[in-house]
């Protein structure tokens, strides 16, 4: 059976963690500075016909995809 010291095991685990952290590159799905009018606390209110949603003034209607032109058989 292979015996390794606990110091070597800890260095190996920390090294693998740092490699994985480096590969991820601290990426996050949030994109700051998106276009649109900002709203919220200490910011101006939205114009009529829009609502403050996730910090931006948007219309409250649900997004819809364009009609599919491909034939669909039931």
N, C-alpha and C positions, 0 to 999 in steps of 0.2 A: 504494500500500500504506500502511496506517495504521501510523505509528510512534509508539510511546509510550515514555516513559522507564522504566527499570527500577525507579525509585523508585515511580512511579505504579502499575506492575504489582504490586509487592510490597504496596503499600497496598491495592490492589484484592483481592488474594488473601487478605491478612490480614482485611480487612473482610468478605469473603464467608465466611471461616471462622468469624469471630465471630458473624455472623448465623446460620449453621447451628448453632453451639454454643448460641446463645440460644434457637433454636427447639426444640432437643432438651430444654432445661431440665434437663440433668444427670439425666434419668430413668434409673432402673435397675429391673430386674425384682424385686430383693430387697425384701422387706417385713419390717422389724424388728418385734419385739414380737408375733409371731403367737401365738395361744392354744395351750396345750399345756404339758406338763411338760418343762423343759429338762434335758439330760443332757450328759455329756462330761467333758473334763478339768477337774478342780477343781469339779465339780458332782456332786450325788448320783446314785447308780445308779438304773436304772429298776426299777419294780415287776415282780414275776413275770408272765410272759405278754406282756411288751413288750420291745422292743429299742431301743437308741439308734440312730436313723437321722437323719442330717443335723442333729444337735443336739437332737432332740426324741424323747421316748419314744413309740413307735408300735407297733401290732401288726404282725407280719411278714407277714400275709396280703396278697395282691395286691388292689388295688381292682377292683371289678367294677361294670359298668353294670347297671341294672335290665333285666329282660326286655322286649324290644320287642313291643308289642301289634299292630303293623301286620302285615298279611299279607305274607309273602315268598314269591315264586315262584322256583323254581330255573331 
